[in-house]
Amino acid sequence: MEVQAIYKGARMSPRKIREVTRQIQGLGALQAQALLSVIPRKSAFLVSKTLKSAIANAENNAGANPENLRVKEAIVGKAPTMKRFIPKARGSAGPILKRSAHIKIILTDE
């Protein structure tokens, strides 16, 4: 049985979040949650929030035991980028790309 949770539109670049999600791939759900609680990054908080949601989905919707769950996949995808501009020299403008991401965590009990 597989259960998933998705956090859409996280206001952080996917590259920064992928550094954290690579660390929890294949771990047990509770072990991954403990690991994320000691990582001092904003991205770890966002991934932890998504993981807690996936664990709650497994308990309430599928009746699974959290001790038996493990992280099968932790995927970070691109979300829409906000485009802003900052004034530059001689009347030109420089682009600023405010990136965002979608975080998807899939848990399995196998």
Biopython code that builds the backbone (N, CA, C, O; Angstrom):
import numpy as np
from Bio.PDB.StructureBuilder import StructureBuilder

atoms = [
    (1, "MET", "N", (0.828, -1.169, 0.000)),
    (1, "MET", "CA", (0.000, 0.000, 0.000)),
    (1, "MET", "C", (0.884, 1.249, 0.000)),
    (1, "MET", "O", (1.843, 1.345, 0.766)),
    (2, "GLU", "N", (0.551, 2.184, -0.856)),
    (2, "GLU", "CA", (1.301, 3.440, -0.937)),
    (2, "GLU", "C", (0.400, 4.603, -0.576)),
    (2, "GLU", "O", (-0.770, 4.650, -0.957)),
    (3, "VAL", "N", (0.967, 5.542, 0.168)),
    (3, "VAL", "CA", (0.253, 6.742, 0.576)),
    (3, "VAL", "C", (1.136, 7.933, 0.233)),
    (3, "VAL", "O", (2.360, 7.862, 0.341)),
    (4, "GLN", "N", (0.505, 9.032, -0.180)),
    (4, "GLN", "CA", (1.309, 10.190, -0.553)),
    (4, "GLN", "C", (0.746, 11.473, 0.040)),
    (4, "GLN", "O", (-0.416, 11.545, 0.438)),
    (5, "ALA", "N", (1.611, 12.486, 0.087)),
    (5, "ALA", "CA", (1.211, 13.835, 0.471)),
    (5, "ALA", "C", (1.970, 14.794, -0.427)),
    (5, "ALA", "O", (3.134, 14.561, -0.752)),
    (6, "ILE", "N", (1.307, 15.883, -0.832)),
    (6, "ILE", "CA", (1.909, 16.855, -1.728)),
    (6, "ILE", "C", (1.783, 18.243, -1.118)),
    (6, "ILE", "O", (0.704, 18.641, -0.678)),
    (7, "TYR", "N", (2.885, 18.973, -1.092)),
    (7, "TYR", "CA", (2.909, 20.372, -0.682)),
    (7, "TYR", "C", (3.139, 21.174, -1.949)),
    (7, "TYR", "O", (4.217, 21.110, -2.541)),
    (8, "LYS", "N", (2.135, 21.926, -2.367)),
    (8, "LYS", "CA", (2.245, 22.673, -3.618)),
    (8, "LYS", "C", (2.589, 24.129, -3.360)),
    (8, "LYS", "O", (2.062, 24.753, -2.439)),
    (9, "GLY", "N", (3.477, 24.660, -4.182)),
    (9, "GLY", "CA", (3.796, 26.082, -4.146)),
    (9, "GLY", "C", (4.661, 26.506, -2.978)),
    (9, "GLY", "O", (4.501, 27.618, -2.474)),
    (10, "ALA", "N", (5.571, 25.658, -2.533)),
    (10, "ALA", "CA", (6.487, 26.037, -1.451)),
    (10, "ALA", "C", (7.394, 27.154, -1.946)),
    (10, "ALA", "O", (8.018, 27.023, -2.999)),
    (11, "ARG", "N", (7.476, 28.251, -1.200)),
    (11, "ARG", "CA", (8.216, 29.420, -1.643)),
    (11, "ARG", "C", (9.720, 29.280, -1.370)),
    (11, "ARG", "O", (10.294, 30.011, -0.562)),
    (12, "MET", "N", (10.324, 28.338, -2.055)),
    (12, "MET", "CA", (11.758, 28.108, -1.964)),
    (12, "MET", "C", (12.166, 27.387, -3.236)),
    (12, "MET", "O", (11.365, 26.663, -3.828)),
    (13, "SER", "N", (13.395, 27.581, -3.655)),
    (13, "SER", "CA", (13.816, 26.959, -4.911)),
    (13, "SER", "C", (13.912, 25.440, -4.741)),
    (13, "SER", "O", (14.283, 24.953, -3.673)),
    (14, "PRO", "N", (13.580, 24.698, -5.794)),
    (14, "PRO", "CA", (13.623, 23.234, -5.714)),
    (14, "PRO", "C", (15.011, 22.704, -5.385)),
    (14, "PRO", "O", (15.142, 21.676, -4.720)),
    (15, "ARG", "N", (16.033, 23.388, -5.838)),
    (15, "ARG", "CA", (17.409, 22.942, -5.600)),
    (15, "ARG", "C", (17.733, 22.887, -4.102)),
    (15, "ARG", "O", (18.400, 21.961, -3.641)),
    (16, "LYS", "N", (17.264, 23.873, -3.356)),
    (16, "LYS", "CA", (17.524, 23.904, -1.912)),
    (16, "LYS", "C", (16.759, 22.801, -1.186)),
    (16, "LYS", "O", (17.252, 22.243, -0.205)),
    (17, "ILE", "N", (15.568, 22.489, -1.659)),
    (17, "ILE", "CA", (14.755, 21.458, -1.000)),
    (17, "ILE", "C", (15.275, 20.063, -1.323)),
    (17, "ILE", "O", (15.218, 19.168, -0.480)),
    (18, "ARG", "N", (15.787, 19.873, -2.550)),
    (18, "ARG", "CA", (16.302, 18.552, -2.945)),
    (18, "ARG", "C", (17.468, 18.105, -2.060)),
    (18, "ARG", "O", (17.641, 16.908, -1.827)),
    (19, "GLU", "N", (18.265, 19.050, -1.569)),
    (19, "GLU", "CA", (19.384, 18.691, -0.687)),
    (19, "GLU", "C", (18.883, 17.970, 0.563)),
    (19, "GLU", "O", (19.556, 17.075, 1.075)),
    (20, "VAL", "N", (17.723, 18.351, 1.047)),
    (20, "VAL", "CA", (17.162, 17.734, 2.252)),
    (20, "VAL", "C", (16.435, 16.431, 1.914)),
    (20, "VAL", "O", (16.551, 15.452, 2.651)),
    (21, "THR", "N", (15.685, 16.411, 0.806)),
    (21, "THR", "CA", (14.912, 15.211, 0.481)),
    (21, "THR", "C", (15.804, 14.027, 0.134)),
    (21, "THR", "O", (15.410, 12.880, 0.341)),
    (22, "ARG", "N", (16.994, 14.283, -0.386)),
    (22, "ARG", "CA", (17.920, 13.182, -0.681)),
    (22, "ARG", "C", (18.333, 12.448, 0.588)),
    (22, "ARG", "O", (18.640, 11.256, 0.541)),
    (23, "GLN", "N", (18.345, 13.143, 1.719)),
    (23, "GLN", "CA", (18.788, 12.535, 2.976)),
    (23, "GLN", "C", (17.765, 11.577, 3.574)),
    (23, "GLN", "O", (18.130, 10.694, 4.351)),
    (24, "ILE", "N", (16.478, 11.737, 3.221)),
    (24, "ILE", "CA", (15.460, 10.894, 3.844)),
    (24, "ILE", "C", (14.977, 9.761, 2.951)),
    (24, "ILE", "O", (14.155, 8.957, 3.389)),
    (25, "GLN", "N", (15.457, 9.668, 1.713)),
    (25, "GLN", "CA", (15.027, 8.610, 0.801)),
    (25, "GLN", "C", (15.347, 7.240, 1.400)),
    (25, "GLN", "O", (16.482, 6.992, 1.805)),
    (26, "GLY", "N", (14.369, 6.363, 1.457)),
    (26, "GLY", "CA", (14.592, 4.998, 1.911)),
    (26, "GLY", "C", (14.579, 4.792, 3.410)),
    (26, "GLY", "O", (14.636, 3.649, 3.864)),
    (27, "LEU", "N", (14.506, 5.856, 4.200)),
    (27, "LEU", "CA", (14.487, 5.719, 5.654)),
    (27, "LEU", "C", (13.081, 5.355, 6.130)),
    (27, "LEU", "O", (12.103, 5.499, 5.396)),
    (28, "GLY", "N", (13.001, 4.886, 7.362)),
    (28, "GLY", "CA", (11.700, 4.694, 7.987)),
    (28, "GLY", "C", (11.058, 6.049, 8.221)),
    (28, "GLY", "O", (11.761, 7.047, 8.384)),
    (29, "ALA", "N", (9.737, 6.098, 8.239)),
    (29, "ALA", "CA", (9.040, 7.379, 8.342)),
    (29, "ALA", "C", (9.363, 8.101, 9.654)),
    (29, "ALA", "O", (9.603, 9.308, 9.652)),
    (30, "LEU", "N", (9.371, 7.378, 10.758)),
    (30, "LEU", "CA", (9.651, 8.003, 12.054)),
    (30, "LEU", "C", (11.122, 8.404, 12.163)),
    (30, "LEU", "O", (11.449, 9.423, 12.770)),
    (31, "GLN", "N", (12.001, 7.604, 11.575)),
    (31, "GLN", "CA", (13.433, 7.935, 11.571)),
    (31, "GLN", "C", (13.679, 9.184, 10.719)),
    (31, "GLN", "O", (14.480, 10.040, 11.096)),
    (32, "ALA", "N", (13.006, 9.293, 9.592)),
    (32, "ALA", "CA", (13.139, 10.468, 8.729)),
    (32, "ALA", "C", (12.618, 11.712, 9.441)),
    (32, "ALA", "O", (13.197, 12.792, 9.319)),
    (33, "GLN", "N", (11.528, 11.558, 10.180)),
    (33, "GLN", "CA", (10.961, 12.674, 10.929)),
    (33, "GLN", "C", (11.935, 13.155, 12.001)),
    (33, "GLN", "O", (12.080, 14.359, 12.213)),
    (34, "ALA", "N", (12.601, 12.224, 12.674)),
    (34, "ALA", "CA", (13.593, 12.585, 13.696)),
    (34, "ALA", "C", (14.792, 13.286, 13.066)),
    (34, "ALA", "O", (15.320, 14.246, 13.628)),
    (35, "LEU", "N", (15.224, 12.806, 11.895)),
    (35, "LEU", "CA", (16.351, 13.416, 11.198)),
    (35, "LEU", "C", (16.026, 14.837, 10.766)),
    (35, "LEU", "O", (16.856, 15.736, 10.904)),
    (36, "LEU", "N", (14.820, 15.044, 10.242)),
    (36, "LEU", "CA", (14.433, 16.378, 9.772)),
    (36, "LEU", "C", (14.307, 17.370, 10.921)),
    (36, "LEU", "O", (14.498, 18.571, 10.727)),
    (37, "SER", "N", (13.987, 16.878, 12.116)),
    (37, "SER", "CA", (13.816, 17.796, 13.248)),
    (37, "SER", "C", (15.131, 18.406, 13.715)),
    (37, "SER", "O", (15.120, 19.432, 14.396)),
    (38, "VAL", "N", (16.269, 17.795, 13.362)),
    (38, "VAL", "CA", (17.562, 18.345, 13.798)),
    (38, "VAL", "C", (18.309, 19.085, 12.691)),
    (38, "VAL", "O", (19.393, 19.615, 12.932)),
    (39, "ILE", "N", (17.751, 19.129, 11.491)),
    (39, "ILE", "CA", (18.388, 19.871, 10.397)),
    (39, "ILE", "C", (17.926, 21.325, 10.475)),
    (39, "ILE", "O", (16.729, 21.592, 10.372)),
    (40, "PRO", "N", (18.854, 22.272, 10.655)),
    (40, "PRO", "CA", (18.461, 23.668, 10.862)),
    (40, "PRO", "C", (18.264, 24.452, 9.557)),
    (40, "PRO", "O", (18.960, 25.437, 9.312)),
    (41, "ARG", "N", (17.328, 24.017, 8.733)),
    (41, "ARG", "CA", (17.068, 24.706, 7.470)),
    (41, "ARG", "C", (15.565, 24.871, 7.292)),
    (41, "ARG", "O", (14.775, 24.069, 7.790)),
    (42, "LYS", "N", (15.184, 25.920, 6.575)),
    (42, "LYS", "CA", (13.772, 26.143, 6.287)),
    (42, "LYS", "C", (13.213, 25.002, 5.442)),
    (42, "LYS", "O", (12.071, 24.582, 5.627)),
    (43, "SER", "N", (14.028, 24.505, 4.515)),
    (43, "SER", "CA", (13.569, 23.423, 3.651)),
    (43, "SER", "C", (13.272, 22.156, 4.453)),
    (43, "SER", "O", (12.367, 21.403, 4.095)),
    (44, "ALA", "N", (14.021, 21.910, 5.529)),
    (44, "ALA", "CA", (13.770, 20.738, 6.371)),
    (44, "ALA", "C", (12.409, 20.863, 7.053)),
    (44, "ALA", "O", (11.711, 19.865, 7.230)),
    (45, "PHE", "N", (12.032, 22.073, 7.435)),
    (45, "PHE", "CA", (10.721, 22.296, 8.049)),
    (45, "PHE", "C", (9.608, 22.000, 7.050)),
    (45, "PHE", "O", (8.611, 21.368, 7.398)),
    (46, "LEU", "N", (9.776, 22.455, 5.808)),
    (46, "LEU", "CA", (8.750, 22.230, 4.782)),
    (46, "LEU", "C", (8.609, 20.742, 4.450)),
    (46, "LEU", "O", (7.495, 20.244, 4.286)),
    (47, "VAL", "N", (9.733, 20.038, 4.351)),
    (47, "VAL", "CA", (9.698, 18.601, 4.062)),
    (47, "VAL", "C", (9.100, 17.843, 5.251)),
    (47, "VAL", "O", (8.354, 16.882, 5.063)),
    (48, "SER", "N", (9.428, 18.276, 6.474)),
    (48, "SER", "CA", (8.891, 17.639, 7.671)),
    (48, "SER", "C", (7.373, 17.795, 7.729)),
    (48, "SER", "O", (6.659, 16.866, 8.107)),
    (49, "LYS", "N", (6.894, 18.960, 7.357)),
    (49, "LYS", "CA", (5.462, 19.224, 7.334)),
    (49, "LYS", "C", (4.749, 18.286, 6.353)),
    (49, "LYS", "O", (3.672, 17.766, 6.645)),
    (50, "THR", "N", (5.367, 18.083, 5.190)),
    (50, "THR", "CA", (4.795, 17.192, 4.183)),
    (50, "THR", "C", (4.843, 15.737, 4.659)),
    (50, "THR", "O", (3.898, 14.979, 4.442)),
    (51, "LEU", "N", (5.946, 15.351, 5.306)),
    (51, "LEU", "CA", (6.084, 13.986, 5.826)),
    (51, "LEU", "C", (5.040, 13.699, 6.901)),
    (51, "LEU", "O", (4.453, 12.617, 6.919)),
    (52, "LYS", "N", (4.804, 14.656, 7.795)),
    (52, "LYS", "CA", (3.783, 14.478, 8.831)),
    (52, "LYS", "C", (2.400, 14.296, 8.211)),
    (52, "LYS", "O", (1.589, 13.507, 8.695)),
    (53, "SER", "N", (2.145, 15.030, 7.143)),
    (53, "SER", "CA", (0.869, 14.901, 6.445)),
    (53, "SER", "C", (0.730, 13.519, 5.818)),
    (53, "SER", "O", (-0.344, 12.918, 5.867)),
    (54, "ALA", "N", (1.815, 13.012, 5.228)),
    (54, "ALA", "CA", (1.783, 11.683, 4.618)),
    (54, "ALA", "C", (1.561, 10.602, 5.679)),
    (54, "ALA", "O", (0.825, 9.643, 5.444)),
    (55, "ILE", "N", (2.191, 10.753, 6.837)),
    (55, "ILE", "CA", (2.012, 9.784, 7.928)),
    (55, "ILE", "C", (0.565, 9.820, 8.423)),
    (55, "ILE", "O", (-0.031, 8.774, 8.682)),
    (56, "ALA", "N", (0.004, 11.018, 8.552)),
    (56, "ALA", "CA", (-1.388, 11.150, 8.986)),
    (56, "ALA", "C", (-2.340, 10.543, 7.955)),
    (56, "ALA", "O", (-3.334, 9.915, 8.320)),
    (57, "ASN", "N", (-2.033, 10.731, 6.663)),
    (57, "ASN", "CA", (-2.856, 10.124, 5.612)),
    (57, "ASN", "C", (-2.829, 8.600, 5.721)),
    (57, "ASN", "O", (-3.856, 7.940, 5.561)),
    (58, "ALA", "N", (-1.650, 8.051, 5.993)),
    (58, "ALA", "CA", (-1.513, 6.596, 6.101)),
    (58, "ALA", "C", (-2.305, 6.057, 7.290)),
    (58, "ALA", "O", (-2.959, 5.019, 7.190)),
    (59, "GLU", "N", (-2.240, 6.768, 8.415)),
    (59, "GLU", "CA", (-2.948, 6.314, 9.616)),
    (59, "GLU", "C", (-4.463, 6.405, 9.442)),
    (59, "GLU", "O", (-5.186, 5.452, 9.732)),
    (60, "ASN", "N", (-4.934, 7.552, 8.970)),
    (60, "ASN", "CA", (-6.377, 7.798, 8.938)),
    (60, "ASN", "C", (-7.077, 7.186, 7.727)),
    (60, "ASN", "O", (-8.197, 6.687, 7.844)),
    (61, "ASN", "N", (-6.429, 7.220, 6.571)),
    (61, "ASN", "CA", (-7.097, 6.746, 5.360)),
    (61, "ASN", "C", (-6.841, 5.273, 5.075)),
    (61, "ASN", "O", (-7.709, 4.584, 4.540)),
    (62, "ALA", "N", (-5.645, 4.782, 5.431)),
    (62, "ALA", "CA", (-5.309, 3.402, 5.106)),
    (62, "ALA", "C", (-5.179, 2.512, 6.345)),
    (62, "ALA", "O", (-5.022, 1.298, 6.218)),
    (63, "GLY", "N", (-5.244, 3.097, 7.525)),
    (63, "GLY", "CA", (-5.151, 2.313, 8.751)),
    (63, "GLY", "C", (-3.778, 1.701, 8.983)),
    (63, "GLY", "O", (-3.668, 0.645, 9.606)),
    (64, "ALA", "N", (-2.730, 2.351, 8.489)),
    (64, "ALA", "CA", (-1.375, 1.811, 8.614)),
    (64, "ALA", "C", (-0.744, 2.222, 9.942)),
    (64, "ALA", "O", (-1.127, 3.224, 10.547)),
    (65, "ASN", "N", (0.222, 1.433, 10.376)),
    (65, "ASN", "CA", (0.974, 1.715, 11.590)),
    (65, "ASN", "C", (2.217, 2.534, 11.212)),
    (65, "ASN", "O", (2.970, 2.112, 10.334)),
    (66, "PRO", "N", (2.456, 3.689, 11.846)),
    (66, "PRO", "CA", (3.598, 4.544, 11.463)),
    (66, "PRO", "C", (4.958, 3.865, 11.605)),
    (66, "PRO", "O", (5.900, 4.226, 10.899)),
    (67, "GLU", "N", (5.079, 2.871, 12.521)),
    (67, "GLU", "CA", (6.363, 2.196, 12.694)),
    (67, "GLU", "C", (6.739, 1.353, 11.479)),
    (67, "GLU", "O", (7.920, 1.098, 11.246)),
    (68, "ASN", "N", (5.749, 0.921, 10.706)),
    (68, "ASN", "CA", (6.009, 0.061, 9.549)),
    (68, "ASN", "C", (6.215, 0.837, 8.261)),
    (68, "ASN", "O", (6.568, 0.250, 7.238)),
    (69, "LEU", "N", (6.002, 2.144, 8.292)),
    (69, "LEU", "CA", (6.099, 2.947, 7.068)),
    (69, "LEU", "C", (7.544, 3.337, 6.782)),
    (69, "LEU", "O", (8.345, 3.538, 7.695)),
    (70, "ARG", "N", (7.859, 3.440, 5.484)),
    (70, "ARG", "CA", (9.156, 3.975, 5.086)),
    (70, "ARG", "C", (8.973, 4.897, 3.890)),
    (70, "ARG", "O", (7.984, 4.801, 3.163)),
    (71, "VAL", "N", (9.934, 5.788, 3.697)),
    (71, "VAL", "CA", (9.861, 6.763, 2.613)),
    (71, "VAL", "C", (10.298, 6.073, 1.319)),
    (71, "VAL", "O", (11.475, 5.755, 1.148)),
    (72, "LYS", "N", (9.364, 5.847, 0.426)),
    (72, "LYS", "CA", (9.688, 5.220, -0.853)),
    (72, "LYS", "C", (10.292, 6.249, -1.795)),
    (72, "LYS", "O", (11.325, 6.001, -2.417)),
    (73, "GLU", "N", (9.639, 7.411, -1.898)),
    (73, "GLU", "CA", (10.127, 8.476, -2.773)),
    (73, "GLU", "C", (9.891, 9.819, -2.111)),
    (73, "GLU", "O", (8.888, 10.018, -1.427)),
    (74, "ALA", "N", (10.813, 10.731, -2.317)),
    (74, "ALA", "CA", (10.649, 12.131, -1.922)),
    (74, "ALA", "C", (11.056, 12.953, -3.136)),
    (74, "ALA", "O", (12.241, 13.095, -3.435)),
    (75, "ILE", "N", (10.054, 13.495, -3.833)),
    (75, "ILE", "CA", (10.283, 14.158, -5.109)),
    (75, "ILE", "C", (10.031, 15.655, -4.954)),
    (75, "ILE", "O", (9.075, 16.076, -4.302)),
    (76, "VAL", "N", (10.901, 16.444, -5.561)),
    (76, "VAL", "CA", (10.719, 17.890, -5.572)),
    (76, "VAL", "C", (10.670, 18.344, -7.021)),
    (76, "VAL", "O", (11.604, 18.104, -7.786)),
    (77, "GLY", "N", (9.585, 18.996, -7.392)),
    (77, "GLY", "CA", (9.421, 19.479, -8.757)),
    (77, "GLY", "C", (9.324, 20.989, -8.800)),
    (77, "GLY", "O", (9.146, 21.653, -7.779)),
    (78, "LYS", "N", (9.445, 21.520, -10.018)),
    (78, "LYS", "CA", (9.340, 22.955, -10.212)),
    (78, "LYS", "C", (7.893, 23.410, -10.162)),
    (78, "LYS", "O", (6.999, 22.728, -10.662)),
    (79, "ALA", "N", (7.670, 24.554, -9.562)),
    (79, "ALA", "CA", (6.363, 25.207, -9.561)),
    (79, "ALA", "C", (6.535, 26.527, -10.329)),
    (79, "ALA", "O", (7.659, 26.870, -10.697)),
    (80, "PRO", "N", (5.475, 27.258, -10.575)),
    (80, "PRO", "CA", (5.612, 28.514, -11.315)),
    (80, "PRO", "C", (6.586, 29.493, -10.653)),
    (80, "PRO", "O", (6.635, 29.615, -9.429)),
    (81, "THR", "N", (7.346, 30.173, -11.482)),
    (81, "THR", "CA", (8.335, 31.140, -11.020)),
    (81, "THR", "C", (7.774, 32.546, -11.157)),
    (81, "THR", "O", (7.247, 32.910, -12.208)),
    (82, "MET", "N", (7.890, 33.339, -10.088)),
    (82, "MET", "CA", (7.479, 34.742, -10.171)),
    (82, "MET", "C", (8.629, 35.545, -10.755)),
    (82, "MET", "O", (9.771, 35.412, -10.315)),
    (83, "LYS", "N", (8.336, 36.368, -11.734)),
    (83, "LYS", "CA", (9.369, 37.162, -12.384)),
    (83, "LYS", "C", (9.263, 38.609, -11.923)),
    (83, "LYS", "O", (8.216, 39.241, -12.066)),
    (84, "ARG", "N", (10.345, 39.123, -11.375)),
    (84, "ARG", "CA", (10.416, 40.500, -10.902)),
    (84, "ARG", "C", (11.630, 41.155, -11.544)),
    (84, "ARG", "O", (12.501, 40.472, -12.082)),
    (85, "PHE", "N", (11.684, 42.481, -11.486)),
    (85, "PHE", "CA", (12.812, 43.206, -12.081)),
    (85, "PHE", "C", (13.348, 44.226, -11.100)),
    (85, "PHE", "O", (12.603, 44.807, -10.311)),
    (86, "ILE", "N", (14.663, 44.436, -11.163)),
    (86, "ILE", "CA", (15.341, 45.411, -10.319)),
    (86, "ILE", "C", (16.046, 46.405, -11.235)),
    (86, "ILE", "O", (16.631, 46.005, -12.241)),
    (87, "PRO", "N", (16.000, 47.697, -10.902)),
    (87, "PRO", "CA", (16.669, 48.685, -11.752)),
    (87, "PRO", "C", (18.181, 48.476, -11.784)),
    (87, "PRO", "O", (18.806, 48.164, -10.770)),
    (88, "LYS", "N", (18.745, 48.654, -12.966)),
    (88, "LYS", "CA", (20.192, 48.531, -13.151)),
    (88, "LYS", "C", (20.725, 49.835, -13.736)),
    (88, "LYS", "O", (19.987, 50.806, -13.909)),
    (89, "ALA", "N", (21.989, 49.835, -14.028)),
    (89, "ALA", "CA", (22.645, 51.041, -14.523)),
    (89, "ALA", "C", (22.115, 51.457, -15.899)),
    (89, "ALA", "O", (21.715, 50.618, -16.706)),
    (90, "ARG", "N", (22.121, 52.744, -16.144)),
    (90, "ARG", "CA", (21.785, 53.354, -17.430)),
    (90, "ARG", "C", (20.373, 53.017, -17.899)),
    (90, "ARG", "O", (20.135, 52.825, -19.091)),
    (91, "GLY", "N", (19.454, 52.949, -16.966)),
    (91, "GLY", "CA", (18.046, 52.790, -17.303)),
    (91, "GLY", "C", (17.604, 51.389, -17.684)),
    (91, "GLY", "O", (16.482, 51.211, -18.157)),
    (92, "SER", "N", (18.449, 50.398, -17.492)),
    (92, "SER", "CA", (18.041, 49.034, -17.841)),
    (92, "SER", "C", (17.458, 48.334, -16.607)),
    (92, "SER", "O", (17.440, 48.889, -15.508)),
    (93, "ALA", "N", (16.992, 47.123, -16.815)),
    (93, "ALA", "CA", (16.398, 46.356, -15.717)),
    (93, "ALA", "C", (16.999, 44.961, -15.697)),
    (93, "ALA", "O", (17.242, 44.358, -16.743)),
    (94, "GLY", "N", (17.234, 44.458, -14.489)),
    (94, "GLY", "CA", (17.767, 43.106, -14.335)),
    (94, "GLY", "C", (16.694, 42.190, -13.771)),
    (94, "GLY", "O", (15.973, 42.582, -12.854)),
    (95, "PRO", "N", (16.573, 40.971, -14.301)),
    (95, "PRO", "CA", (15.518, 40.072, -13.829)),
    (95, "PRO", "C", (15.847, 39.428, -12.482)),
    (95, "PRO", "O", (17.007, 39.159, -12.168)),
    (96, "ILE", "N", (14.800, 39.189, -11.701)),
    (96, "ILE", "CA", (14.893, 38.414, -10.466)),
    (96, "ILE", "C", (13.874, 37.302, -10.594)),
    (96, "ILE", "O", (12.700, 37.566, -10.853)),
    (97, "LEU", "N", (14.302, 36.060, -10.418)),
    (97, "LEU", "CA", (13.417, 34.911, -10.521)),
    (97, "LEU", "C", (13.151, 34.366, -9.121)),
    (97, "LEU", "O", (14.053, 33.842, -8.467)),
    (98, "LYS", "N", (11.910, 34.494, -8.669)),
    (98, "LYS", "CA", (11.531, 33.982, -7.352)),
    (98, "LYS", "C", (10.919, 32.604, -7.569)),
    (98, "LYS", "O", (9.756, 32.475, -7.950)),
    (99, "ARG", "N", (11.715, 31.595, -7.323)),
    (99, "ARG", "CA", (11.321, 30.222, -7.639)),
    (99, "ARG", "C", (10.471, 29.616, -6.520)),
    (99, "ARG", "O", (10.552, 30.022, -5.361)),
    (100, "SER", "N", (9.662, 28.642, -6.902)),
    (100, "SER", "CA", (8.876, 27.889, -5.932)),
    (100, "SER", "C", (8.862, 26.426, -6.355)),
    (100, "SER", "O", (9.263, 26.088, -7.469)),
    (101, "ALA", "N", (8.397, 25.562, -5.457)),
    (101, "ALA", "CA", (8.514, 24.120, -5.692)),
    (101, "ALA", "C", (7.284, 23.370, -5.200)),
    (101, "ALA", "O", (6.516, 23.867, -4.377)),
    (102, "HIS", "N", (7.116, 22.158, -5.728)),
    (102, "HIS", "CA", (6.122, 21.205, -5.245)),
    (102, "HIS", "C", (6.887, 20.058, -4.584)),
    (102, "HIS", "O", (7.818, 19.514, -5.178)),
    (103, "ILE", "N", (6.501, 19.684, -3.358)),
    (103, "ILE", "CA", (7.152, 18.587, -2.635)),
    (103, "ILE", "C", (6.154, 17.427, -2.565)),
    (103, "ILE", "O", (5.014, 17.603, -2.135)),
    (104, "LYS", "N", (6.597, 16.241, -2.993)),
    (104, "LYS", "CA", (5.746, 15.051, -2.976)),
    (104, "LYS", "C", (6.480, 13.933, -2.250)),
    (104, "LYS", "O", (7.601, 13.574, -2.609)),
    (105, "ILE", "N", (5.835, 13.391, -1.227)),
    (105, "ILE", "CA", (6.424, 12.291, -0.456)),
    (105, "ILE", "C", (5.497, 11.077, -0.548)),
    (105, "ILE", "O", (4.299, 11.172, -0.281)),
    (106, "ILE", "N", (6.069, 9.945, -0.928)),
    (106, "ILE", "CA", (5.317, 8.695, -1.042)),
    (106, "ILE", "C", (5.843, 7.729, 0.013)),
    (106, "ILE", "O", (7.040, 7.445, 0.072)),
    (107, "LEU", "N", (4.935, 7.232, 0.841)),
    (107, "LEU", "CA", (5.271, 6.257, 1.888)),
    (107, "LEU", "C", (4.712, 4.891, 1.497)),
    (107, "LEU", "O", (3.672, 4.790, 0.846)),
    (108, "THR", "N", (5.415, 3.860, 1.901)),
    (108, "THR", "CA", (4.954, 2.496, 1.653)),
    (108, "THR", "C", (5.169, 1.681, 2.929)),
    (108, "THR", "O", (6.002, 2.025, 3.767)),
    (109, "ASP", "N", (4.403, 0.593, 3.062)),
    (109, "ASP", "CA", (4.563, -0.269, 4.242)),
    (109, "ASP", "C", (5.217, -1.589, 3.891)),
    (109, "ASP", "O", (5.185, -2.519, 4.697)),
    (110, "GLU", "N", (5.806, -1.698, 2.723)),
    (110, "GLU", "CA", (6.440, -2.941, 2.284)),
    (110, "GLU", "C", (7.903, -2.987, 2.646)),
    (110, "GLU", "O", (8.582, -3.969, 2.346)),
]
sb = StructureBuilder()
sb.init_structure("model")
sb.init_model(0)
sb.init_chain("A")
sb.init_seg("    ")
for serial, (resi, resn, name, xyz) in enumerate(atoms, 1):
    if name == "N":
        sb.init_residue(resn, " ", resi, " ")
    sb.init_atom(name, np.array(xyz, "f"), 0.0, 1.0, " ", f" {name:<3s}", serial, name[0])
structure = sb.get_structure()
